[in-house]
Amino acid sequence: MVIEVIPCLNDNYSYLIKDNQSNTVAIIDPSEFSPCDKKINQKYKKLDFILNTHHHFDHIGGNAELKDKYGSKVLGFEKDQKRIPEIDILLKEGQQFKIGNLNFKTIFVPGHTSGHVAFYFEREKVIFTGDTLFSLGCGRVFEGTYQQMFNSLNKIKSLPGDTKIYCGHEYTKDNLKFCMRFNPNNKYLKDKKKFLEGRIKEKKPTIPSTIKDEIQTNIFLRYDDPDVKDALNSKKASELEIFSKLRDLKDNF
């Protein structure tokens, strides 16, 4: 499995993937046509599939032009049938689908939107999380509930620790500040800060992360950490209450 990171718009990431055995090519969340088309032309000159994690424009903006140029098939969740442009194949929760010989599972992760999904390639130990889970953060709760987002993050959190996470945005630097504000004694965060400073200095993406790394550093997965509860003055609060409070604070951070 070959993965090409394509920066789009101000801080979006689209991902070009290829199965070397079958020469099948797909793109995940093409935010805009030009940078995606440029990378496709440089590397493969073909595009078989377009995968969308959700319907927001900064994840589907290149769908129509890419499909028109390459004759690609567009895949999205069945609940977003009327919101994802040019959709051809409707995916269901838990459905398996092959990109050549690369098999992914559709994981329904509502919260950010009501039809959000993640694409999990178990054999390759890779997941594309869109705007549900970021490096050191999570998406805003727009169409769902805090309970739904909490449950969705726990679905992802339960995957093997060495699973690589490719998310929809480059928010890691700002997310780090928030995590350190409310989890100040986390030694893993201090190490992460050094890593991020190096990546930023080299002008390289801060992703992929891993499930293990996020469990150690991402405050939205650390709702059971006494240090976090102390910082929020919420020692007796439930895990969902801690998560909800953190999400509210991040919205105004």
N, C-alpha and C positions, 0 to 999 in steps of 0.2 A: 504494500500500500504506500503510494507516494502522496504526500500532502504539501500543497503549495499555499502559503499564507498570502492573501491579497489585501493590502490596506485599501479601504474605500472611504469616501466622504471624509469627515473629520477624524473619526475614531472607530470606524467599523472594520471588522474583518470578514472577508469572504474566504472560502476554502475550496481550492481546486484539488480533487482527488483522482487518482488513477489506479486501476488494477493492472499491474504489469503483465499478468498472464493472459488476460483477454483483450488488453488495450482499450478497456472501457473507461470513459472519463465522465466525471460528474462535478458539479459545483454546488456548494452549500451557501445559501443566503446571499445571492449576488446583489449587493446593495445598489450598484450602478453599472451600466453597460461598459463604459470605456476601459477602466482598469481591468475588469474581468476579461473582456474580449482581447485586450492586449496580451495578457498572460496566457490565455488559451491559444492564441496565434503563435506566441513564442515557443510554447511547449508541445502542443498536440494538434492544433488546427482542427479539432473536433470537440463536440460536447454532446454526450448521450443523455445525461439526466441533469435536472435542476431540482435540488431539494430545498424546501423552505421549512424552517422551524416554526415560524408564525407569520402573521399577515402584515406586520408593520412595514411601512414603505421602505425604511432603511434596511430591510432584509429581502425585499422582493422587487426593488426598483429596476433591476436589470432583466427580470424574467422575460418580458415580451420581446425585447430586441434580441436577446440571446436565443430564445426559442425560434424566432423568425429566421435568424441567420444560420443556425446549426441544426434545426429540426429536432431539438431536444424534447424529451418528455418531462413535464413538471410534476413533482410529487409534493403532496402536502396532506395535512390531517383532514379527516372527513368533516370535522366540525367547521373547518375554514374553507369549505368548498366554494362559498360565494365571496370570499374575501381575498383569496390568493389568485392573482391574475394568471390566466392561461393554464390553469391546473388540469392535468390529464389523469393522474392516478391518485386515488383517495386512500390514505393509509388509516388503519385502525390501531387502537391501543394494543401493544404487544405483537403487532404484525411484523413478520420477517420479510425482507426484500433484498434482492441481490443486485449489486453493481458489479457486473461481471462475476468474478468469483468472491467478491467482498460482500459478506452478508451482514446486514444491520438489523437491529430490532428497534421498532418505534416505541418510545416511552412517552406516555402522556404526562406532561408536567404543567398543569394549569396554574395560574396565579398572576403572572405578568400579563398574559392574555388568556381567554377562555379556551383557545384552541392550540396552545403551545405544545410542541413535542421536542424531544431530543432524539438524536440518532446514535445508537450504541453499537459499535463494531466490537463484539466480544472477543473474537479470535485475535484481532489486532490490538486490543486493549486501548480503544479510542472512543471518546464520546464527544459529540458536537452539541453543546448545551444552549446555543442561542443566547437569549436574554434571561434565562432562568438562573443559572449559576455562572458568575464571573470569577476570575482570579481575585480572591480577597473580597468578594462581594456577591450580591444577588440583584436581580432585577426589581424595579418598582412594581408594586401590586396595582395594576390598572383595572383589569376586568374581573379578576378573581377575588378571593378572600385571603386573609393572612393564613388561615388554616390550610387552604389549598396550596399556597406557596410553601408553607412549612412542610407539608406532606410531600410536595414535589422535590424539595431539596433533600429530604430524607431518602427518597427513592434513589437519587443520584449518590448520596452519601454512602449508601449500602453496597455500592459496586466495589470490586476489588481495588485495593489501595494504589496499585501501579497503573490504573487506568488513566490515560492522558486526557486532559480536558482542553478542548478548543472552544472558546466562547465567542460571543458576537461583538465584543467591544474591547478596546484598549483603555480600561479604567483602573488598572492595577495601582498606579502611583497614587491617585486620589483615594482609592479604597484602603491603601495601606495607612494613610493618615487617620482614617476613621477607626480602623482596627486597633491601632496603637493608642488611640484616645481612650478606648474602653476595654482594652486588654493589655495594659502597659507592661505587665511582668512576663509576657510570653516570649521566651527565649527564641522560639522558632520565628517569630515576627522580626526579631532583631537580625537574624540571619537572612531572612527574606529581604529585608531592607537593603542589605549589602548586595545581594544578588540583583535586585531591581536597579540599583544605582549603576551597576556594571552594564546591564542590558540597555538602559536608557542612554548611557554615555556612548555605547556602541551603535545607538539608533537601531536596535533590534527589538522585535516583539517580546513582550514579557511572558507570552504563552508559547507552548502549552504548560499548564500546571498539571498536577496529579490529584487524585482523590485523597491520597495520604497527606499531601502537602496542604490541601485545603482544610482537611480536618484539623491539622495542627495550627493553621494560621487564620483561616477565614472565620471572622467573628459570627457570621450568620449560621455557621455550623457548630458554634461553640456556646450554645445557649445553656449548657449544663456546667460551664466553667465557673467555679466560685469567684475567680478574679473578675470575670465579666459581671456577675451578679452584684459583687461588691461595688464595682464602678457605677452600676445603675441604681444602687441602694434598693435592690430588689431580691434579697436573699431568699425569701419565701415564695417568690413568684414561680409559676409553672414554666416549663420550657417554651410553650407557645406564647405565653405572656412576655417572656424575655425576648423571643424572636420579634414579636410585634412591636415592642418598645424600641428595639434596635432599628427596625425598618422605618419607624416614624422619625427617629433621630437622624437617620441617614438622609431621609428626604429633605431635611432642613439643615444639613451639615455644610 
